[in-house]
Amino acid sequence: MRQLALARPNKRYAGGIHEIWPLARDGRIATLLDDTIETVLRHGGASIIVNSITLIDRQRIAAILRY
């Protein structure tokens, strides 16, 4: 979080899925902080990183639900 705080005043910060995805496609992201993965893991779920083309028709994020 310290690195994130230092990045903001230097205009090296992005937030929100709509802002991050274009930057990711351009190769501009050095470090990704994703609280969605952390929350899923904390509740006993799993996270799988897949090829970007795999989820293109699902806005690049998907979930298998427990119930």
PQR file with spaces between the fields and no chain letter, atoms N, CA, C, O and H, PARSE charges and radii, in Angstrom:
ATOM       1  N    MET     1       0.822   -1.187    0.000 -0.4000 1.5000
ATOM       2  CA   MET     1       0.000    0.000    0.000 -0.0000 2.0000
ATOM       3  C    MET     1       0.873    1.260    0.000  0.5500 1.7000
ATOM       4  O    MET     1       0.483    2.302   -0.527 -0.5500 1.4000
ATOM       5  N    ARG     2       2.055    1.143    0.599 -0.4000 1.5000
ATOM       6  CA   ARG     2       2.977    2.280    0.589 -0.0000 2.0000
ATOM       7  C    ARG     2       3.391    2.619   -0.841  0.5500 1.7000
ATOM       8  O    ARG     2       3.427    3.789   -1.220 -0.5500 1.4000
ATOM       9  H    ARG     2       2.372    0.297    1.028  0.4000 1.0000
ATOM      10  N    GLN     3       3.702    1.595   -1.631 -0.4000 1.5000
ATOM      11  CA   GLN     3       4.089    1.821   -3.028 -0.0000 2.0000
ATOM      12  C    GLN     3       2.948    2.475   -3.800  0.5500 1.7000
ATOM      13  O    GLN     3       3.185    3.347   -4.637 -0.5500 1.4000
ATOM      14  H    GLN     3       3.673    0.644   -1.323  0.4000 1.0000
ATOM      15  N    LEU     4       1.734    2.069   -3.530 -0.4000 1.5000
ATOM      16  CA   LEU     4       0.565    2.640   -4.192 -0.0000 2.0000
ATOM      17  C    LEU     4       0.425    4.115   -3.820  0.5500 1.7000
ATOM      18  O    LEU     4       0.151    4.952   -4.680 -0.5500 1.4000
ATOM      19  H    LEU     4       1.542    1.361   -2.850  0.4000 1.0000
ATOM      20  N    ALA     5       0.614    4.431   -2.539 -0.4000 1.5000
ATOM      21  CA   ALA     5       0.531    5.822   -2.080 -0.0000 2.0000
ATOM      22  C    ALA     5       1.607    6.681   -2.751  0.5500 1.7000
ATOM      23  O    ALA     5       1.353    7.839   -3.083 -0.5500 1.4000
ATOM      24  H    ALA     5       0.837    3.751   -1.841  0.4000 1.0000
ATOM      25  N    LEU     6       2.786    6.133   -2.950 -0.4000 1.5000
ATOM      26  CA   LEU     6       3.866    6.871   -3.602 -0.0000 2.0000
ATOM      27  C    LEU     6       3.606    7.056   -5.099  0.5500 1.7000
ATOM      28  O    LEU     6       4.068    8.032   -5.690 -0.5500 1.4000
ATOM      29  H    LEU     6       2.993    5.193   -2.680  0.4000 1.0000
ATOM      30  N    ALA     7       2.881    6.142   -5.703 -0.4000 1.5000
ATOM      31  CA   ALA     7       2.618    6.199   -7.143 -0.0000 2.0000
ATOM      32  C    ALA     7       1.584    7.272   -7.495  0.5500 1.7000
ATOM      33  O    ALA     7       1.642    7.853   -8.579 -0.5500 1.4000
ATOM      34  H    ALA     7       2.505    5.349   -5.223  0.4000 1.0000
ATOM      35  N    ARG     8       0.647    7.533   -6.598 -0.4000 1.5000
ATOM      36  CA   ARG     8      -0.436    8.484   -6.896 -0.0000 2.0000
ATOM      37  C    ARG     8       0.054    9.878   -7.266  0.5500 1.7000
ATOM      38  O    ARG     8      -0.330   10.379   -8.323 -0.5500 1.4000
ATOM      39  H    ARG     8       0.600    7.061   -5.718  0.4000 1.0000
ATOM      40  N    PRO     9       0.879   10.529   -6.454 -0.5600 1.5000
ATOM      41  CA   PRO     9       1.285   11.893   -6.815  0.2800 2.0000
ATOM      42  C    PRO     9       2.151   11.962   -8.079  0.5500 1.7000
ATOM      43  O    PRO     9       2.269   13.025   -8.689 -0.5500 1.4000
ATOM      44  N    ASN    10       2.748   10.855   -8.469 -0.4000 1.5000
ATOM      45  CA   ASN    10       3.582   10.803   -9.669 -0.0000 2.0000
ATOM      46  C    ASN    10       2.798   10.399  -10.911  0.5500 1.7000
ATOM      47  O    ASN    10       3.377   10.128  -11.962 -0.5500 1.4000
ATOM      48  H    ASN    10       2.652    9.991   -7.973  0.4000 1.0000
ATOM      49  N    LYS    11       1.477   10.361  -10.780 -0.4000 1.5000
ATOM      50  CA   LYS    11       0.586    9.977  -11.890 -0.0000 2.0000
ATOM      51  C    LYS    11       0.936    8.601  -12.449  0.5500 1.7000
ATOM      52  O    LYS    11       0.892    8.381  -13.659 -0.5500 1.4000
ATOM      53  H    LYS    11       1.006   10.582   -9.925  0.4000 1.0000
ATOM      54  N    ARG    12       1.283    7.682  -11.558 -0.4000 1.5000
ATOM      55  CA   ARG    12       1.587    6.306  -11.955 -0.0000 2.0000
ATOM      56  C    ARG    12       0.624    5.362  -11.245  0.5500 1.7000
ATOM      57  O    ARG    12       1.011    4.287  -10.787 -0.5500 1.4000
ATOM      58  H    ARG    12       1.319    7.861  -10.575  0.4000 1.0000
ATOM      59  N    TYR    13      -0.637    5.782  -11.162 -0.4000 1.5000
ATOM      60  CA   TYR    13      -1.681    5.028  -10.472 -0.0000 2.0000
ATOM      61  C    TYR    13      -2.881    4.887  -11.397  0.5500 1.7000
ATOM      62  O    TYR    13      -3.199    5.805  -12.153 -0.5500 1.4000
ATOM      63  H    TYR    13      -0.952    6.655  -11.534  0.4000 1.0000
ATOM      64  N    ALA    14      -3.536    3.753  -11.336 -0.4000 1.5000
ATOM      65  CA   ALA    14      -4.793    3.550  -12.045 -0.0000 2.0000
ATOM      66  C    ALA    14      -5.717    2.773  -11.121  0.5500 1.7000
ATOM      67  O    ALA    14      -5.262    1.936  -10.340 -0.5500 1.4000
ATOM      68  H    ALA    14      -3.277    3.008  -10.722  0.4000 1.0000
ATOM      69  N    GLY    15      -6.994    3.045  -11.206 -0.4000 1.5000
ATOM      70  CA   GLY    15      -7.959    2.349  -10.368 -0.0000 2.0000
ATOM      71  C    GLY    15      -9.228    2.036  -11.132  0.5500 1.7000
ATOM      72  O    GLY    15      -9.631    2.794  -12.014 -0.5500 1.4000
ATOM      73  H    GLY    15      -7.363    3.725  -11.840  0.4000 1.0000
ATOM      74  N    GLY    16      -9.846    0.942  -10.804 -0.4000 1.5000
ATOM      75  CA   GLY    16     -11.082    0.539  -11.460 -0.0000 2.0000
ATOM      76  C    GLY    16     -10.816   -0.308  -12.693  0.5500 1.7000
ATOM      77  O    GLY    16      -9.867   -0.070  -13.439 -0.5500 1.4000
ATOM      78  H    GLY    16      -9.518    0.326  -10.088  0.4000 1.0000
ATOM      79  N    ILE    17     -11.659   -1.286  -12.889 -0.4000 1.5000
ATOM      80  CA   ILE    17     -11.471   -2.249  -13.976 -0.0000 2.0000
ATOM      81  C    ILE    17     -11.467   -1.571  -15.343  0.5500 1.7000
ATOM      82  O    ILE    17     -10.722   -1.986  -16.232 -0.5500 1.4000
ATOM      83  H    ILE    17     -12.431   -1.480  -12.283  0.4000 1.0000
ATOM      84  N    HIS    18     -12.285   -0.536  -15.527 -0.4000 1.5000
ATOM      85  CA   HIS    18     -12.365    0.123  -16.835 -0.0000 2.0000
ATOM      86  C    HIS    18     -11.117    0.937  -17.145  0.5500 1.7000
ATOM      87  O    HIS    18     -10.779    1.133  -18.312 -0.5500 1.4000
ATOM      88  H    HIS    18     -12.889   -0.198  -14.805  0.4000 1.0000
ATOM      89  N    GLU    19     -10.434    1.410  -16.116 -0.4000 1.5000
ATOM      90  CA   GLU    19      -9.191    2.148  -16.332 -0.0000 2.0000
ATOM      91  C    GLU    19      -7.991    1.203  -16.448  0.5500 1.7000
ATOM      92  O    GLU    19      -7.062    1.455  -17.216 -0.5500 1.4000
ATOM      93  H    GLU    19     -10.709    1.250  -15.167  0.4000 1.0000
ATOM      94  N    ILE    20      -8.022    0.123  -15.684 -0.4000 1.5000
ATOM      95  CA   ILE    20      -6.881   -0.795  -15.631 -0.0000 2.0000
ATOM      96  C    ILE    20      -6.755   -1.655  -16.881  0.5500 1.7000
ATOM      97  O    ILE    20      -5.640   -1.862  -17.359 -0.5500 1.4000
ATOM      98  H    ILE    20      -8.776   -0.082  -15.060  0.4000 1.0000
ATOM      99  N    TRP    21      -7.863   -2.166  -17.430 -0.4000 1.5000
ATOM     100  CA   TRP    21      -7.765   -3.094  -18.573 -0.0000 2.0000
ATOM     101  C    TRP    21      -7.048   -2.519  -19.782  0.5500 1.7000
ATOM     102  O    TRP    21      -6.184   -3.193  -20.342 -0.5500 1.4000
ATOM     103  H    TRP    21      -8.769   -1.998  -17.041  0.4000 1.0000
ATOM     104  N    PRO    22      -7.369   -1.298  -20.211 -0.5600 1.5000
ATOM     105  CA   PRO    22      -6.621   -0.762  -21.364  0.2800 2.0000
ATOM     106  C    PRO    22      -5.123   -0.623  -21.076  0.5500 1.7000
ATOM     107  O    PRO    22      -4.291   -0.861  -21.951 -0.5500 1.4000
ATOM     108  N    LEU    23      -4.790   -0.236  -19.845 -0.4000 1.5000
ATOM     109  CA   LEU    23      -3.381   -0.099  -19.472 -0.0000 2.0000
ATOM     110  C    LEU    23      -2.690   -1.455  -19.448  0.5500 1.7000
ATOM     111  O    LEU    23      -1.530   -1.574  -19.840 -0.5500 1.4000
ATOM     112  H    LEU    23      -5.466   -0.042  -19.134  0.4000 1.0000
ATOM     113  N    ALA    24      -3.400   -2.468  -18.992 -0.4000 1.5000
ATOM     114  CA   ALA    24      -2.841   -3.831  -18.977 -0.0000 2.0000
ATOM     115  C    ALA    24      -2.570   -4.299  -20.404  0.5500 1.7000
ATOM     116  O    ALA    24      -1.519   -4.880  -20.676 -0.5500 1.4000
ATOM     117  H    ALA    24      -4.343   -2.371  -18.674  0.4000 1.0000
ATOM     118  N    ARG    25      -3.507   -4.051  -21.314 -0.4000 1.5000
ATOM     119  CA   ARG    25      -3.323   -4.455  -22.712 -0.0000 2.0000
ATOM     120  C    ARG    25      -2.142   -3.731  -23.348  0.5500 1.7000
ATOM     121  O    ARG    25      -1.484   -4.276  -24.234 -0.5500 1.4000
ATOM     122  H    ARG    25      -4.361   -3.579  -21.093  0.4000 1.0000
ATOM     123  N    ASP    26      -1.867   -2.497  -22.898 -0.4000 1.5000
ATOM     124  CA   ASP    26      -0.738   -1.735  -23.432 -0.0000 2.0000
ATOM     125  C    ASP    26       0.586   -2.114  -22.769  0.5500 1.7000
ATOM     126  O    ASP    26       1.640   -1.618  -23.168 -0.5500 1.4000
ATOM     127  H    ASP    26      -2.402   -2.054  -22.179  0.4000 1.0000
ATOM     128  N    GLY    27       0.540   -2.988  -21.761 -0.4000 1.5000
ATOM     129  CA   GLY    27       1.756   -3.406  -21.072 -0.0000 2.0000
ATOM     130  C    GLY    27       2.299   -2.368  -20.106  0.5500 1.7000
ATOM     131  O    GLY    27       3.489   -2.391  -19.792 -0.5500 1.4000
ATOM     132  H    GLY    27      -0.316   -3.391  -21.437  0.4000 1.0000
ATOM     133  N    ARG    28       1.457   -1.456  -19.624 -0.4000 1.5000
ATOM     134  CA   ARG    28       1.913   -0.365  -18.767 -0.0000 2.0000
ATOM     135  C    ARG    28       1.883   -0.688  -17.277  0.5500 1.7000
ATOM     136  O    ARG    28       2.425    0.080  -16.482 -0.5500 1.4000
ATOM     137  H    ARG    28       0.490   -1.438  -19.879  0.4000 1.0000
ATOM     138  N    ILE    29       1.272   -1.790  -16.877 -0.4000 1.5000
ATOM     139  CA   ILE    29       1.131   -2.089  -15.444 -0.0000 2.0000
ATOM     140  C    ILE    29       2.362   -2.822  -14.930  0.5500 1.7000
ATOM     141  O    ILE    29       2.760   -3.856  -15.467 -0.5500 1.4000
ATOM     142  H    ILE    29       0.832   -2.414  -17.523  0.4000 1.0000
ATOM     143  N    ALA    30       2.958   -2.264  -13.876 -0.4000 1.5000
ATOM     144  CA   ALA    30       4.113   -2.889  -13.234 -0.0000 2.0000
ATOM     145  C    ALA    30       3.675   -3.836  -12.128  0.5500 1.7000
ATOM     146  O    ALA    30       4.243   -4.919  -11.984 -0.5500 1.4000
ATOM     147  H    ALA    30       2.635   -1.424  -13.440  0.4000 1.0000
ATOM     148  N    THR    31       2.675   -3.448  -11.347 -0.4000 1.5000
ATOM     149  CA   THR    31       2.181   -4.249  -10.231 -0.0000 2.0000
ATOM     150  C    THR    31       0.669   -4.135  -10.174  0.5500 1.7000
ATOM     151  O    THR    31       0.127   -3.033  -10.249 -0.5500 1.4000
ATOM     152  H    THR    31       2.213   -2.568  -11.464  0.4000 1.0000
ATOM     153  N    LEU    32      -0.016   -5.257  -10.044 -0.4000 1.5000
ATOM     154  CA   LEU    32      -1.470   -5.280   -9.951 -0.0000 2.0000
ATOM     155  C    LEU    32      -1.881   -5.659   -8.542  0.5500 1.7000
ATOM     156  O    LEU    32      -1.428   -6.678   -8.020 -0.5500 1.4000
ATOM     157  H    LEU    32       0.424   -6.153   -9.984  0.4000 1.0000
ATOM     158  N    LEU    33      -2.732   -4.857   -7.919 -0.4000 1.5000
ATOM     159  CA   LEU    33      -3.285   -5.150   -6.601 -0.0000 2.0000
ATOM     160  C    LEU    33      -4.747   -5.516   -6.819  0.5500 1.7000
ATOM     161  O    LEU    33      -5.523   -4.693   -7.305 -0.5500 1.4000
ATOM     162  H    LEU    33      -3.100   -4.030   -8.343  0.4000 1.0000
ATOM     163  N    ASP    34      -5.119   -6.699   -6.479 -0.4000 1.5000
ATOM     164  CA   ASP    34      -6.493   -7.154   -6.784 -0.0000 2.0000
ATOM     165  C    ASP    34      -7.138   -7.720   -5.521  0.5500 1.7000
ATOM     166  O    ASP    34      -6.886   -8.859   -5.129 -0.5500 1.4000
ATOM     167  H    ASP    34      -4.488   -7.367   -6.084  0.4000 1.0000
ATOM     168  N    ASP    35      -7.965   -6.904   -4.904 -0.4000 1.5000
ATOM     169  CA   ASP    35      -8.618   -7.346   -3.670 -0.0000 2.0000
ATOM     170  C    ASP    35      -9.687   -8.399   -3.910  0.5500 1.7000
ATOM     171  O    ASP    35     -10.094   -9.080   -2.969 -0.5500 1.4000
ATOM     172  H    ASP    35      -8.170   -5.978   -5.222  0.4000 1.0000
ATOM     173  N    THR    36     -10.153   -8.550   -5.146 -0.4000 1.5000
ATOM     174  CA   THR    36     -11.130   -9.595   -5.447 -0.0000 2.0000
ATOM     175  C    THR    36     -10.522  -10.968   -5.198  0.5500 1.7000
ATOM     176  O    THR    36     -11.149  -11.820   -4.569 -0.5500 1.4000
ATOM     177  H    THR    36      -9.822   -7.997   -5.911  0.4000 1.0000
ATOM     178  N    ILE    37      -9.315  -11.187   -5.686 -0.4000 1.5000
ATOM     179  CA   ILE    37      -8.635  -12.468   -5.467 -0.0000 2.0000
ATOM     180  C    ILE    37      -8.431  -12.707   -3.981  0.5500 1.7000
ATOM     181  O    ILE    37      -8.689  -13.806   -3.490 -0.5500 1.4000
ATOM     182  H    ILE    37      -8.805  -10.495   -6.197  0.4000 1.0000
ATOM     183  N    GLU    38      -7.969  -11.692   -3.257 -0.4000 1.5000
ATOM     184  CA   GLU    38      -7.727  -11.843   -1.825 -0.0000 2.0000
ATOM     185  C    GLU    38      -9.013  -12.205   -1.079  0.5500 1.7000
ATOM     186  O    GLU    38      -8.996  -13.068   -0.201 -0.5500 1.4000
ATOM     187  H    GLU    38      -7.759  -10.799   -3.656  0.4000 1.0000
ATOM     188  N    THR    39     -10.109  -11.561   -1.415 -0.4000 1.5000
ATOM     189  CA   THR    39     -11.379  -11.837   -0.756 -0.0000 2.0000
ATOM     190  C    THR    39     -11.847  -13.260   -1.025  0.5500 1.7000
ATOM     191  O    THR    39     -12.309  -13.944   -0.112 -0.5500 1.4000
ATOM     192  H    THR    39     -10.123  -10.860   -2.128  0.4000 1.0000
ATOM     193  N    VAL    40     -11.733  -13.707   -2.264 -0.4000 1.5000
ATOM     194  CA   VAL    40     -12.121  -15.075   -2.618 -0.0000 2.0000
ATOM     195  C    VAL    40     -11.277  -16.088   -1.845  0.5500 1.7000
ATOM     196  O    VAL    40     -11.812  -17.052   -1.296 -0.5500 1.4000
ATOM     197  H    VAL    40     -11.358  -13.151   -3.006  0.4000 1.0000
ATOM     198  N    LEU    41      -9.968  -15.873   -1.801 -0.4000 1.5000
ATOM     199  CA   LEU    41      -9.079  -16.786   -1.079 -0.0000 2.0000
ATOM     200  C    LEU    41      -9.386  -16.786    0.416  0.5500 1.7000
ATOM     201  O    LEU    41      -9.367  -17.842    1.048 -0.5500 1.4000
ATOM     202  H    LEU    41      -9.534  -15.090   -2.247  0.4000 1.0000
ATOM     203  N    ARG    42      -9.664  -15.632    0.981 -0.4000 1.5000
ATOM     204  CA   ARG    42      -9.965  -15.528    2.409 -0.0000 2.0000
ATOM     205  C    ARG    42     -11.208  -16.335    2.777  0.5500 1.7000
ATOM     206  O    ARG    42     -11.322  -16.817    3.904 -0.5500 1.4000
ATOM     207  H    ARG    42      -9.680  -14.774    0.467  0.4000 1.0000
ATOM     208  N    HIS    43     -12.124  -16.481    1.849 -0.4000 1.5000
ATOM     209  CA   HIS    43     -13.352  -17.233    2.096 -0.0000 2.0000
ATOM     210  C    HIS    43     -13.272  -18.675    1.613  0.5500 1.7000
ATOM     211  O    HIS    43     -14.295  -19.338    1.439 -0.5500 1.4000
ATOM     212  H    HIS    43     -12.031  -16.089    0.933  0.4000 1.0000
ATOM     213  N    GLY    44     -12.051  -19.154    1.397 -0.4000 1.5000
ATOM     214  CA   GLY    44     -11.856  -20.558    1.045 -0.0000 2.0000
ATOM     215  C    GLY    44     -12.029  -20.879   -0.420  0.5500 1.7000
ATOM     216  O    GLY    44     -12.079  -22.054   -0.785 -0.5500 1.4000
ATOM     217  H    GLY    44     -11.220  -18.616    1.538  0.4000 1.0000
ATOM     218  N    GLY    45     -12.122  -19.884   -1.263 -0.4000 1.5000
ATOM     219  CA   GLY    45     -12.251  -20.120   -2.693 -0.0000 2.0000
ATOM     220  C    GLY    45     -10.880  -20.245   -3.347  0.5500 1.7000
ATOM     221  O    GLY    45      -9.851  -20.222   -2.671 -0.5500 1.4000
ATOM     222  H    GLY    45     -12.081  -18.930   -0.966  0.4000 1.0000
ATOM     223  N    ALA    46     -10.880  -20.374   -4.648 -0.4000 1.5000
ATOM     224  CA   ALA    46      -9.644  -20.514   -5.414 -0.0000 2.0000
ATOM     225  C    ALA    46      -9.611  -19.433   -6.494  0.5500 1.7000
ATOM     226  O    ALA    46     -10.640  -18.860   -6.851 -0.5500 1.4000
ATOM     227  H    ALA    46     -11.716  -20.392   -5.197  0.4000 1.0000
ATOM     228  N    SER    47      -8.428  -19.171   -6.998 -0.4000 1.5000
ATOM     229  CA   SER    47      -8.255  -18.211   -8.075 -0.0000 2.0000
ATOM     230  C    SER    47      -7.406  -18.854   -9.163  0.5500 1.7000
ATOM     231  O    SER    47      -6.406  -19.511   -8.874 -0.5500 1.4000
ATOM     232  H    SER    47      -7.591  -19.636   -6.708  0.4000 1.0000
ATOM     233  N    ILE    48      -7.803  -18.663  -10.398 -0.4000 1.5000
ATOM     234  CA   ILE    48      -7.072  -19.226  -11.529 -0.0000 2.0000
ATOM     235  C    ILE    48      -6.792  -18.105  -12.521  0.5500 1.7000
ATOM     236  O    ILE    48      -7.702  -17.376  -12.917 -0.5500 1.4000
ATOM     237  H    ILE    48      -8.616  -18.129  -10.632  0.4000 1.0000
ATOM     238  N    ILE    49      -5.548  -17.971  -12.914 -0.4000 1.5000
ATOM     239  CA   ILE    49      -5.171  -16.993  -13.932 -0.0000 2.0000
ATOM     240  C    ILE    49      -5.146  -17.724  -15.269  0.5500 1.7000
ATOM     241  O    ILE    49      -4.487  -18.754  -15.415 -0.5500 1.4000
ATOM     242  H    ILE    49      -4.809  -18.563  -12.593  0.4000 1.0000
ATOM     243  N    VAL    50      -5.870  -17.180  -16.240 -0.4000 1.5000
ATOM     244  CA   VAL    50      -6.004  -17.835  -17.540 -0.0000 2.0000
ATOM     245  C    VAL    50      -5.539  -16.904  -18.656  0.5500 1.7000
ATOM     246  O    VAL    50      -5.357  -15.705  -18.448 -0.5500 1.4000
ATOM     247  H    VAL    50      -6.405  -16.344  -16.122  0.4000 1.0000
ATOM     248  N    ASN    51      -5.353  -17.469  -19.823 -0.4000 1.5000
ATOM     249  CA   ASN    51      -5.005  -16.716  -21.017 -0.0000 2.0000
ATOM     250  C    ASN    51      -6.078  -15.663  -21.274  0.5500 1.7000
ATOM     251  O    ASN    51      -7.266  -15.939  -21.110 -0.5500 1.4000
ATOM     252  H    ASN    51      -5.501  -18.443  -19.992  0.4000 1.0000
ATOM     253  N    SER    52      -5.677  -14.476  -21.670 -0.4000 1.5000
ATOM     254  CA   SER    52      -6.619  -13.370  -21.836 -0.0000 2.0000
ATOM     255  C    SER    52      -7.732  -13.655  -22.837  0.5500 1.7000
ATOM     256  O    SER    52      -8.842  -13.149  -22.673 -0.5500 1.4000
ATOM     257  H    SER    52      -4.712  -14.252  -21.804  0.4000 1.0000
ATOM     258  N    ILE    53      -7.472  -14.432  -23.844 -0.4000 1.5000
ATOM     259  CA   ILE    53      -8.489  -14.740  -24.857 -0.0000 2.0000
ATOM     260  C    ILE    53      -9.604  -15.616  -24.279  0.5500 1.7000
ATOM     261  O    ILE    53     -10.740  -15.569  -24.751 -0.5500 1.4000
ATOM     262  H    ILE    53      -6.570  -14.844  -23.978  0.4000 1.0000
ATOM     263  N    THR    54      -9.283  -16.402  -23.275 -0.4000 1.5000
ATOM     264  CA   THR    54     -10.243  -17.333  -22.693 -0.0000 2.0000
ATOM     265  C    THR    54     -11.503  -16.638  -22.195  0.5500 1.7000
ATOM     266  O    THR    54     -12.597  -17.180  -22.356 -0.5500 1.4000
ATOM     267  H    THR    54      -8.360  -16.441  -22.891  0.4000 1.0000
ATOM     268  N    LEU    55     -11.386  -15.466  -21.602 -0.4000 1.5000
ATOM     269  CA   LEU    55     -12.536  -14.787  -20.995 -0.0000 2.0000
ATOM     270  C    LEU    55     -12.955  -13.526  -21.744  0.5500 1.7000
ATOM     271  O    LEU    55     -13.637  -12.673  -21.175 -0.5500 1.4000
ATOM     272  H    LEU    55     -10.498  -15.026  -21.472  0.4000 1.0000
ATOM     273  N    ILE    56     -12.567  -13.395  -22.987 -0.4000 1.5000
ATOM     274  CA   ILE    56     -12.852  -12.169  -23.737 -0.0000 2.0000
ATOM     275  C    ILE    56     -14.356  -11.899  -23.851  0.5500 1.7000
ATOM     276  O    ILE    56     -14.768  -10.740  -23.821 -0.5500 1.4000
ATOM     277  H    ILE    56     -12.013  -14.088  -23.449  0.4000 1.0000
ATOM     278  N    ASP    57     -15.169  -12.923  -23.978 -0.4000 1.5000
ATOM     279  CA   ASP    57     -16.614  -12.735  -24.108 -0.0000 2.0000
ATOM     280  C    ASP    57     -17.305  -12.577  -22.757  0.5500 1.7000
ATOM     281  O    ASP    57     -18.530  -12.456  -22.709 -0.5500 1.4000
ATOM     282  H    ASP    57     -14.834  -13.865  -24.002  0.4000 1.0000
ATOM     283  N    ARG    58     -16.554  -12.576  -21.665 -0.4000 1.5000
ATOM     284  CA   ARG    58     -17.108  -12.423  -20.316 -0.0000 2.0000
ATOM     285  C    ARG    58     -16.512  -11.210  -19.607  0.5500 1.7000
ATOM     286  O    ARG    58     -16.431  -11.191  -18.379 -0.5500 1.4000
ATOM     287  H    ARG    58     -15.559  -12.675  -21.703  0.4000 1.0000
ATOM     288  N    GLN    59     -16.104  -10.218  -20.353 -0.4000 1.5000
ATOM     289  CA   GLN    59     -15.481   -9.002  -19.839 -0.0000 2.0000
ATOM     290  C    GLN    59     -14.236   -9.299  -19.010  0.5500 1.7000
ATOM     291  O    GLN    59     -13.896   -8.555  -18.090 -0.5500 1.4000
ATOM     292  H    GLN    59     -16.170  -10.234  -21.351  0.4000 1.0000
ATOM     293  N    ARG    60     -13.560  -10.402  -19.348 -0.4000 1.5000
ATOM     294  CA   ARG    60     -12.257  -10.795  -18.801 -0.0000 2.0000
ATOM     295  C    ARG    60     -12.251  -11.154  -17.321  0.5500 1.7000
ATOM     296  O    ARG    60     -11.189  -11.211  -16.701 -0.5500 1.4000
ATOM     297  H    ARG    60     -13.836  -11.007  -20.095  0.4000 1.0000
ATOM     298  N    ILE    61     -13.429  -11.398  -16.751 -0.4000 1.5000
ATOM     299  CA   ILE    61     -13.505  -11.894  -15.381 -0.0000 2.0000
ATOM     300  C    ILE    61     -14.742  -12.773  -15.276  0.5500 1.7000
ATOM     301  O    ILE    61     -15.797  -12.445  -15.820 -0.5500 1.4000
ATOM     302  H    ILE    61     -14.292  -11.352  -17.255  0.4000 1.0000
ATOM     303  N    ALA    62     -14.606  -13.891  -14.572 -0.4000 1.5000
ATOM     304  CA   ALA    62     -15.730  -14.805  -14.423 -0.0000 2.0000
ATOM     305  C    ALA    62     -15.587  -15.539  -13.102  0.5500 1.7000
ATOM     306  O    ALA    62     -14.512  -15.549  -12.503 -0.5500 1.4000
ATOM     307  H    ALA    62     -13.750  -14.158  -14.130  0.4000 1.0000
ATOM     308  N    ALA    63     -16.672  -16.154  -12.648 -0.4000 1.5000
ATOM     309  CA   ALA    63     -16.644  -16.893  -11.379 -0.0000 2.0000
ATOM     310  C    ALA    63     -17.523  -18.129  -11.480  0.5500 1.7000
ATOM     311  O    ALA    63     -18.557  -18.123  -12.148 -0.5500 1.4000
ATOM     312  H    ALA    63     -17.546  -16.146  -13.135  0.4000 1.0000
ATOM     313  N    ILE    64     -17.097  -19.176  -10.811 -0.4000 1.5000
ATOM     314  CA   ILE    64     -17.905  -20.386  -10.625 -0.0000 2.0000
ATOM     315  C    ILE    64     -18.450  -20.290   -9.207  0.5500 1.7000
ATOM     316  O    ILE    64     -17.678  -20.241   -8.250 -0.5500 1.4000
ATOM     317  H    ILE    64     -16.258  -19.180  -10.268  0.4000 1.0000
ATOM     318  N    LEU    65     -19.747  -20.262   -9.064 -0.4000 1.5000
ATOM     319  CA   LEU    65     -20.360  -20.044   -7.761 -0.0000 2.0000
ATOM     320  C    LEU    65     -20.551  -21.329   -6.960  0.5500 1.7000
ATOM     321  O    LEU    65     -20.708  -22.407   -7.535 -0.5500 1.4000
ATOM     322  H    LEU    65     -20.375  -20.302   -9.842  0.4000 1.0000
ATOM     323  N    ARG    66     -20.537  -21.214   -5.659 -0.4000 1.5000
ATOM     324  CA   ARG    66     -20.774  -22.353   -4.766 -0.0000 2.0000
ATOM     325  C    ARG    66     -22.253  -22.736   -4.750  0.5500 1.7000
ATOM     326  O    ARG    66     -22.594  -23.917   -4.687 -0.5500 1.4000
ATOM     327  H    ARG    66     -20.410  -20.339   -5.193  0.4000 1.0000
ATOM     328  N    TYR    67     -23.098  -21.766   -4.805 -0.4000 1.5000
ATOM     329  CA   TYR    67     -24.551  -22.015   -4.763 -0.0000 2.0000
ATOM     330  C    TYR    67     -25.273  -20.896   -5.456  0.5500 1.7000
ATOM     331  O    TYR    67     -26.501  -20.909   -5.534 -0.5500 1.4000
ATOM     332  H    TYR    67     -22.822  -20.806   -4.857  0.4000 1.0000
